[in-house]
């Protein structure tokens, strides 16, 4: 009988250690994911710089604008493209700042590269890329640097929280109690 109780307590202790090990490994995995995710903005910025280099060289690998215009029709006027670029730039900056203030995890950096590629291509087909290259480059660099900073600060904040949880788990053998956000402001 005494041996049965010792076996029971031994298995419960092993289960607790296994659960603690699983929680610890889960926290370490999440910290690793956040560290990799924090570089997402830099990868998008690098892709944009590569795209900008191709635009600077006048998209040597694309057909001439006259050939595409003959097939698809006239491109929008450069003034219209510029107005949409200004609208897009301010919208993207405001959206990024609001996500930063809200602490939202949103991996949107690469879609901005696609939008900016569209602006480069529209200017290219309107035969106005040389006159408007720096406008697209400046807008894109600003947006992508802001997005990169937003993602990096979000990840740094989350890594700090996970590190605190990991330290609490190591000290006490359990996860810290969840804090009620609303009770902090009462």
Phi and psi in degrees as GROMACS dihedral restraints (atoms count N, CA, C in turn):
[ dihedral_restraints ]
;  ai    aj    ak    al  type     phi  dphi    fc
    3     4     5     6     1   -64.3    20    10
    4     5     6     7     1   -36.9    20    10
    6     7     8     9     1   -68.1    20    10
    7     8     9    10     1   -35.4    20    10
    9    10    11    12     1   -64.3    20    10
   10    11    12    13     1   -39.8    20    10
   12    13    14    15     1   -67.7    20    10
   13    14    15    16     1   -38.7    20    10
   15    16    17    18     1   -64.1    20    10
   16    17    18    19     1   -40.7    20    10
   18    19    20    21     1   -63.4    20    10
   19    20    21    22     1   -40.7    20    10
   21    22    23    24     1   -64.4    20    10
   22    23    24    25     1   -45.7    20    10
   24    25    26    27     1   -68.0    20    10
   25    26    27    28     1   -34.2    20    10
   27    28    29    30     1   -64.9    20    10
   28    29    30    31     1   -43.2    20    10
   30    31    32    33     1   -70.6    20    10
   31    32    33    34     1   -33.5    20    10
   33    34    35    36     1   -67.4    20    10
   34    35    36    37     1   -38.6    20    10
   36    37    38    39     1   -65.6    20    10
   37    38    39    40     1   -39.3    20    10
   39    40    41    42     1   -65.5    20    10
   40    41    42    43     1   -41.5    20    10
   42    43    44    45     1   -62.1    20    10
   43    44    45    46     1   -40.1    20    10
   45    46    47    48     1   -64.8    20    10
   46    47    48    49     1   -41.4    20    10
   48    49    50    51     1   -65.5    20    10
   49    50    51    52     1   -40.3    20    10
   51    52    53    54     1   -63.7    20    10
   52    53    54    55     1   -42.8    20    10
   54    55    56    57     1   -64.5    20    10
   55    56    57    58     1   -40.9    20    10
   57    58    59    60     1   -64.5    20    10
   58    59    60    61     1   -40.6    20    10
   60    61    62    63     1   -64.6    20    10
   61    62    63    64     1   -39.0    20    10
   63    64    65    66     1   -65.7    20    10
   64    65    66    67     1   -42.3    20    10
   66    67    68    69     1   -63.0    20    10
   67    68    69    70     1   -43.3    20    10
   69    70    71    72     1   -61.5    20    10
   70    71    72    73     1   -46.3    20    10
   72    73    74    75     1   -65.9    20    10
   73    74    75    76     1   -37.3    20    10
   75    76    77    78     1   -61.9    20    10
   76    77    78    79     1   -42.5    20    10
   78    79    80    81     1   -65.9    20    10
   79    80    81    82     1   -41.9    20    10
   81    82    83    84     1   -64.9    20    10
   82    83    84    85     1   -38.7    20    10
   84    85    86    87     1   -64.3    20    10
   85    86    87    88     1   -41.9    20    10
   87    88    89    90     1   -65.8    20    10
   88    89    90    91     1   -39.0    20    10
   90    91    92    93     1   -62.9    20    10
   91    92    93    94     1   -41.4    20    10
   93    94    95    96     1   -63.4    20    10
   94    95    96    97     1   -42.4    20    10
   96    97    98    99     1   -62.6    20    10
   97    98    99   100     1   -42.3    20    10
   99   100   101   102     1   -65.6    20    10
  100   101   102   103     1   -37.5    20    10
  102   103   104   105     1   -64.7    20    10
  103   104   105   106     1   -40.5    20    10
  105   106   107   108     1   -68.9    20    10
  106   107   108   109     1   -40.0    20    10
  108   109   110   111     1   -65.7    20    10
  109   110   111   112     1   -29.5    20    10
  111   112   113   114     1   -65.4    20    10
  112   113   114   115     1   -19.4    20    10
  114   115   116   117     1   -88.3    20    10
  115   116   117   118     1    -3.2    20    10
  117   118   119   120     1   -57.5    20    10
  118   119   120   121     1   -42.8    20    10
  120   121   122   123     1   -63.6    20    10
  121   122   123   124     1   -37.1    20    10
  123   124   125   126     1   -68.5    20    10
  124   125   126   127     1   -36.2    20    10
  126   127   128   129     1   -65.6    20    10
  127   128   129   130     1   -40.6    20    10
  129   130   131   132     1   -65.0    20    10
  130   131   132   133     1   -41.1    20    10
  132   133   134   135     1   -64.0    20    10
  133   134   135   136     1   -39.9    20    10
  135   136   137   138     1   -63.4    20    10
  136   137   138   139     1   -41.8    20    10
  138   139   140   141     1   -63.8    20    10
  139   140   141   142     1   -39.6    20    10
  141   142   143   144     1   -64.4    20    10
  142   143   144   145     1   -40.0    20    10
  144   145   146   147     1   -64.4    20    10
  145   146   147   148     1   -36.6    20    10
  147   148   149   150     1   -65.1    20    10
  148   149   150   151     1   -43.9    20    10
  150   151   152   153     1   -62.4    20    10
  151   152   153   154     1   -41.1    20    10
  153   154   155   156     1   -65.5    20    10
  154   155   156   157     1   -33.9    20    10
  156   157   158   159     1   -64.4    20    10
  157   158   159   160     1   -41.8    20    10
  159   160   161   162     1   -64.3    20    10
  160   161   162   163     1   -38.9    20    10
  162   163   164   165     1   -68.0    20    10
  163   164   165   166     1   -38.8    20    10
  165   166   167   168     1   -60.9    20    10
  166   167   168   169     1   -34.9    20    10
  168   169   170   171     1   -88.3    20    10
  169   170   171   172     1    16.7    20    10
  171   172   173   174     1    62.8    20    10
  172   173   174   175     1    38.0    20    10
  174   175   176   177     1    42.7    20    10
  175   176   177   178     1    62.2    20    10
  177   178   179   180     1   -58.1    20    10
  178   179   180   181     1   -21.1    20    10
  180   181   182   183     1   -91.7    20    10
  181   182   183   184     1    -6.8    20    10
  183   184   185   186     1   -93.5    20    10
  184   185   186   187     1   157.1    20    10
  186   187   188   189     1   -66.0    20    10
  187   188   189   190     1   157.6    20    10
  189   190   191   192     1   -60.8    20    10
  190   191   192   193     1   147.4    20    10
  192   193   194   195     1   -56.4    20    10
  193   194   195   196     1   -34.8    20    10
  195   196   197   198     1   -62.6    20    10
  196   197   198   199     1   -37.5    20    10
  198   199   200   201     1   -66.4    20    10
  199   200   201   202     1   -42.3    20    10
  201   202   203   204     1   -70.6    20    10
  202   203   204   205     1   -41.1    20    10
  204   205   206   207     1   -63.7    20    10
  205   206   207   208     1   -37.7    20    10
  207   208   209   210     1   -64.2    20    10
  208   209   210   211     1   -31.9    20    10
  210   211   212   213     1   -85.2    20    10
  211   212   213   214     1   -48.0    20    10
  213   214   215   216     1   -95.6    20    10
  214   215   216   217     1   -21.5    20    10
  216   217   218   219     1   108.3    20    10
  217   218   219   220     1   176.3    20    10
  219   220   221   222     1   -66.9    20    10
  220   221   222   223     1   143.9    20    10
  222   223   224   225     1   -79.4    20    10
  223   224   225   226     1   161.5    20    10
  225   226   227   228     1   -61.2    20    10
  226   227   228   229     1   156.8    20    10
  228   229   230   231     1   -67.0    20    10
  229   230   231   232     1   145.8    20    10
  231   232   233   234     1   -56.8    20    10
  232   233   234   235     1   -34.2    20    10
  234   235   236   237     1   -63.6    20    10
  235   236   237   238     1   -41.2    20    10
  237   238   239   240     1   -66.0    20    10
  238   239   240   241     1   -41.4    20    10
  240   241   242   243     1   -62.6    20    10
  241   242   243   244     1   -41.0    20    10
  243   244   245   246     1   -65.0    20    10
  244   245   246   247     1   -40.5    20    10
  246   247   248   249     1   -63.5    20    10
  247   248   249   250     1   -42.3    20    10
  249   250   251   252     1   -67.1    20    10
  250   251   252   253     1   -36.4    20    10
  252   253   254   255     1   -62.2    20    10
  253   254   255   256     1   -43.2    20    10
  255   256   257   258     1   -64.1    20    10
  256   257   258   259     1   -44.9    20    10
  258   259   260   261     1   -61.5    20    10
  259   260   261   262     1   -45.3    20    10
  261   262   263   264     1   -62.3    20    10
  262   263   264   265     1   -44.1    20    10
  264   265   266   267     1   -60.7    20    10
  265   266   267   268     1   -49.7    20    10
  267   268   269   270     1   -66.2    20    10
  268   269   270   271     1   -38.3    20    10
  270   271   272   273     1   -64.0    20    10
  271   272   273   274     1   -44.1    20    10
  273   274   275   276     1   -65.1    20    10
  274   275   276   277     1   -39.5    20    10
  276   277   278   279     1   -66.7    20    10
  277   278   279   280     1   -44.6    20    10
  279   280   281   282     1   -63.9    20    10
  280   281   282   283     1   -42.6    20    10
  282   283   284   285     1   -63.6    20    10
  283   284   285   286     1   -42.1    20    10
  285   286   287   288     1   -65.4    20    10
  286   287   288   289     1   -42.4    20    10
  288   289   290   291     1   -65.5    20    10
  289   290   291   292     1   -38.6    20    10
  291   292   293   294     1   -67.6    20    10
  292   293   294   295     1   -36.3    20    10
  294   295   296   297     1   -66.5    20    10
  295   296   297   298     1   -36.4    20    10
  297   298   299   300     1   -65.4    20    10
  298   299   300   301     1   -44.4    20    10
  300   301   302   303     1   -67.0    20    10
  301   302   303   304     1   -33.8    20    10
  303   304   305   306     1   -84.2    20    10
  304   305   306   307     1    -9.5    20    10
  306   307   308   309     1    66.9    20    10
  307   308   309   310     1    36.6    20    10
  309   310   311   312     1   -87.6    20    10
  310   311   312   313     1   135.1    20    10
  312   313   314   315     1   -88.2    20    10
  313   314   315   316     1   105.5    20    10
  315   316   317   318     1  -138.6    20    10
  316   317   318   319     1   112.8    20    10
  318   319   320   321     1   -87.0    20    10
  319   320   321   322     1    66.3    20    10
  321   322   323   324     1   -98.5    20    10
  322   323   324   325     1     7.0    20    10
  324   325   326   327     1   -59.5    20    10
  325   326   327   328     1   -41.4    20    10
  327   328   329   330     1   -71.2    20    10
  328   329   330   331     1   -28.1    20    10
  330   331   332   333     1   -67.5    20    10
  331   332   333   334     1   -30.7    20    10
  333   334   335   336     1   -64.5    20    10
  334   335   336   337     1   -35.9    20    10
  336   337   338   339     1   -62.6    20    10
  337   338   339   340     1   -40.3    20    10
  339   340   341   342     1   -63.7    20    10
  340   341   342   343     1   -43.2    20    10
  342   343   344   345     1   -63.6    20    10
  343   344   345   346     1   -42.7    20    10
  345   346   347   348     1   -67.4    20    10
  346   347   348   349     1   -34.8    20    10
  348   349   350   351     1   -61.6    20    10
  349   350   351   352     1   -37.6    20    10
  351   352   353   354     1   -61.4    20    10
  352   353   354   355     1   -41.8    20    10
  354   355   356   357     1   -65.3    20    10
  355   356   357   358     1   -43.3    20    10
  357   358   359   360     1   -57.4    20    10
  358   359   360   361     1   -45.0    20    10
  360   361   362   363     1   -68.1    20    10
  361   362   363   364     1   -40.7    20    10
  363   364   365   366     1   -60.8    20    10
  364   365   366   367     1   -44.8    20    10
  366   367   368   369     1   -64.4    20    10
  367   368   369   370     1   -37.5    20    10
  369   370   371   372     1   -62.0    20    10
  370   371   372   373     1   -47.9    20    10
  372   373   374   375     1   -73.3    20    10
  373   374   375   376     1   -21.2    20    10
  375   376   377   378     1   -86.5    20    10
  376   377   378   379     1     2.2    20    10
  378   379   380   381     1    57.3    20    10
  379   380   381   382     1    40.6    20    10
  381   382   383   384     1  -131.5    20    10
  382   383   384   385     1    19.4    20    10
  384   385   386   387     1   -65.7    20    10
  385   386   387   388     1   -41.7    20    10
  387   388   389   390     1   -62.8    20    10
  388   389   390   391     1   -33.4    20    10
  390   391   392   393     1   -78.7    20    10
  391   392   393   394     1   -23.6    20    10
  393   394   395   396     1  -119.6    20    10
  394   395   396   397     1     8.2    20    10
  396   397   398   399     1   -56.9    20    10
  397   398   399   400     1   -48.9    20    10
  399   400   401   402     1   -68.6    20    10
  400   401   402   403     1   -26.6    20    10
  402   403   404   405     1   -66.4    20    10
  403   404   405   406     1   -46.4    20    10
  405   406   407   408     1   -67.5    20    10
  406   407   408   409     1   -42.5    20    10
  408   409   410   411     1   -61.7    20    10
  409   410   411   412     1   -46.5    20    10
  411   412   413   414     1   -63.3    20    10
  412   413   414   415     1   -44.0    20    10
  414   415   416   417     1   -63.3    20    10
  415   416   417   418     1   -46.2    20    10
  417   418   419   420     1   -65.5    20    10
  418   419   420   421     1   -43.1    20    10
  420   421   422   423     1   -62.9    20    10
  421   422   423   424     1   -41.9    20    10
  423   424   425   426     1   -63.5    20    10
  424   425   426   427     1   -49.1    20    10
  426   427   428   429     1   -62.3    20    10
  427   428   429   430     1   -46.5    20    10
  429   430   431   432     1   -72.2    20    10
  430   431   432   433     1   -31.9    20    10
  432   433   434   435     1   -66.9    20    10
  433   434   435   436     1   -41.5    20    10
  435   436   437   438     1   -64.2    20    10
  436   437   438   439     1   -43.4    20    10
  438   439   440   441     1   -62.8    20    10
  439   440   441   442     1   -42.0    20    10
  441   442   443   444     1   -62.3    20    10
  442   443   444   445     1   -43.4    20    10
  444   445   446   447     1   -64.8    20    10
  445   446   447   448     1   -40.5    20    10
  447   448   449   450     1   -61.7    20    10
  448   449   450   451     1   -47.0    20    10
  450   451   452   453     1   -65.9    20    10
  451   452   453   454     1   -41.6    20    10
  453   454   455   456     1   -63.4    20    10
  454   455   456   457     1   -43.9    20    10
  456   457   458   459     1   -67.7    20    10
  457   458   459   460     1   -38.5    20    10
  459   460   461   462     1   -60.2    20    10
  460   461   462   463     1   -47.6    20    10
  462   463   464   465     1   -65.3    20    10
  463   464   465   466     1   -40.5    20    10
  465   466   467   468     1   -61.5    20    10
  466   467   468   469     1   -41.7    20    10
  468   469   470   471     1   -63.5    20    10
  469   470   471   472     1   -45.8    20    10
  471   472   473   474     1   -67.6    20    10
  472   473   474   475     1   -37.7    20    10
  474   475   476   477     1   -63.7    20    10
  475   476   477   478     1   -39.7    20    10
  477   478   479   480     1   -61.5    20    10
  478   479   480   481     1   -42.8    20    10
  480   481   482   483     1   -64.8    20    10
  481   482   483   484     1   -44.0    20    10
  483   484   485   486     1   -66.5    20    10
  484   485   486   487     1   -35.3    20    10
  486   487   488   489     1   -66.3    20    10
  487   488   489   490     1   -39.2    20    10
  489   490   491   492     1   -64.3    20    10
  490   491   492   493     1   -42.0    20    10
  492   493   494   495     1   -63.2    20    10
  493   494   495   496     1   -40.1    20    10
  495   496   497   498     1   -64.3    20    10
  496   497   498   499     1   -42.7    20    10
  498   499   500   501     1   -64.4    20    10
  499   500   501   502     1   -40.3    20    10
  501   502   503   504     1   -64.2    20    10
  502   503   504   505     1   -41.9    20    10
  504   505   506   507     1   -62.6    20    10
  505   506   507   508     1   -41.4    20    10
  507   508   509   510     1   -65.5    20    10
  508   509   510   511     1   -38.7    20    10
  510   511   512   513     1   -74.4    20    10
  511   512   513   514     1   -44.8    20    10
  513   514   515   516     1  -109.2    20    10
  514   515   516   517     1    -9.9    20    10
  516   517   518   519     1    77.3    20    10
  517   518   519   520     1     9.9    20    10
  519   520   521   522     1  -149.3    20    10
  520   521   522   523     1   165.6    20    10
  522   523   524   525     1   -75.1    20    10
  523   524   525   526     1   150.9    20    10
  525   526   527   528     1   -68.1    20    10
  526   527   528   529     1   153.7    20    10
  528   529   530   531     1   -66.2    20    10
  529   530   531   532     1   145.3    20    10
  531   532   533   534     1   -70.8    20    10
  532   533   534   535     1   133.8    20    10
  534   535   536   537     1   -86.4    20    10
  535   536   537   538     1   137.9    20    10
  537   538   539   540     1   -86.4    20    10
  538   539   540   541     1   113.1    20    10
  540   541   542   543     1   -59.8    20    10
  541   542   543   544     1   -39.6    20    10
  543   544   545   546     1   -69.4    20    10
  544   545   546   547     1   -31.2    20    10
  546   547   548   549     1   -70.7    20    10
  547   548   549   550     1   -19.1    20    10
  549   550   551   552     1   -70.9    20    10
  550   551   552   553     1   -24.9    20    10
  552   553   554   555     1  -101.9    20    10
  553   554   555   556     1     0.2    20    10
